[in-house]
Amino acid sequence: MTNATHPFDALMDITARPPNVFVRGEGSWLWDDHGRRYLDFVQGWAVNCLGHAPPVVADALAAQAKRLLSPSPAFYNAPSLALAKALVEHSCFDQVFFANSGAEANEGAIKLARKYGALHRNGAHEIITFEGGFHGRTLATMSASGKKAFAPLFEPKVPGFRKALLNDLASVERLINGNTVAVMLEPIQGEAGVWPASDPFLRELRALTRARGLLLIVDEIQTGMGRTGKLFHYQHADIEPDIMTLGKGIGGGVPLAALLAVERACCFEHGDQGGTFNGNPLMCAAGLAVLEQVAAPEFLKSAVDAGLFLESELQRQSARHGLGEVRGRGLLLALDLKLPIAASIAAQAFEAGVLLNAPQPDALRFMPALNVTRDEIAALVDVLDTILTKIGAARCVA
Ligand SMILES: *Cc1c(COP(=O)(O)O)cnc(C)c1O
């Protein structure tokens, strides 16, 4: 083995990254090691719901760090009890299991469904998931995902996931058999390019799963915690799922995730589920500080207003530059470009000091802090307008 020489060489090269090192963040802004400032509409991948380095999270972490870090998952600790109670009070669920990442929370949801099938459905274990869906990068969650690029990887996959089509109830019905125990979906497919399940589809899916005795699992890792304008997306459709997973925004920037379930689905027995750092007081203290902010009605109202403003500004850009639709809800939006120019726009935006995500060749995704200001949205739109004008001019010449 040769020892790494360049500072980047010691990290496994798992994705293309710009050669900048990011050193500081505040609200919607991020600074690199050259002192350059960036307006951030990626926010750690829809993670920093209160923006970068929110003081409430810093304070909660500092106070908890001095008090207690890890008593052991075999003992109760106060922050995890308080956060579980608050999540249960704000949702339709009865119990919570904390995890360290979204994928781990989804693994827990898959295990819980399989356990439910073993106990109550004659060993039924199949879970219907959706084409285009994304549930994480562990073996089981990659298998549950309907992302095409995952299909050839890390064979053999974990069996037991059948893929239906989003917003197509008949495609779900066709896959139900005696082995089916649950249906699992993202209310808005985020990584696929922000493709929403319609509210009527969510209601039909709830009715169907209820009628057939199946569990309904919503992966709200991206859509939860106020991202779409309600604390949890399922509330838009006025349904009560059986299981929900949270991640990303729940920690406001720290690694925290959760698996929530209604009472009849809470069937883990001792030894079935656990994890060394799960429910540790440090992360749960941060989660509690985040939830107190985000669940406040006036906070959600301002996030809704910011989302509507961003949506209308993007629609204006679309009309002006002849682009496609604006999809999504709240502050999880995509602009359809109709052409494979998303990566190029994101690269030009980076040069102009704006961080944007291109989840698909022809779509840009916007996932700013939930407390993003109108001025910051206007600044983003200005940069976007300049880039789109330049691209349009180049296309006319070509
Ligand atoms: C990000 C994401 C995950 C995976 O979460 P990690 O914390 O990266 O493991 C799962 N499901 C959805 C919908 C996500 O957006």
The ligand as a Tripos MOL2 file, in Angstrom:
@<TRIPOS>MOLECULE
LIG
   15    15     1     0     0
SMALL
NO_CHARGES

@<TRIPOS>ATOM
      1 C1        -31.8630   10.2090    1.6410 C.3       1 LIG1
      2 C2        -32.9570    9.2170    1.6090 C.ar      1 LIG1
      3 C3        -32.7920    7.9280    2.1570 C.ar      1 LIG1
      4 C4        -31.4920    7.4460    2.7350 C.3       1 LIG1
      5 O1        -31.1000    8.1680    3.8490 O.3       1 LIG1
      6 P1        -29.5720    8.0770    4.3360 P.3       1 LIG1
      7 O2        -29.5330    8.9090    5.5780 O.co2     1 LIG1
      8 O3        -28.7370    8.6050    3.2160 O.co2     1 LIG1
      9 O4        -29.2880    6.6400    4.5990 O.co2     1 LIG1
     10 C5        -33.8830    7.0810    2.1300 C.ar      1 LIG1
     11 N1        -35.0610    7.4510    1.6020 N.ar      1 LIG1
     12 C6        -35.2480    8.6750    1.0730 C.ar      1 LIG1
     13 C7        -36.5850    9.0470    0.5290 C.3       1 LIG1
     14 C8        -34.1990    9.6000    1.0470 C.ar      1 LIG1
     15 O5        -34.3780   10.7970    0.4920 O.3       1 LIG1
@<TRIPOS>BOND
     1     1     2 1
     2     2     3 ar
     3     2    14 ar
     4     3     4 1
     5     3    10 ar
     6     4     5 1
     7     5     6 1
     8     6     7 2
     9     6     8 1
    10     6     9 1
    11    10    11 ar
    12    11    12 ar
    13    12    13 1
    14    12    14 ar
    15    14    15 1
@<TRIPOS>SUBSTRUCTURE
     1 LIG1         1 GROUP 0 **** ****
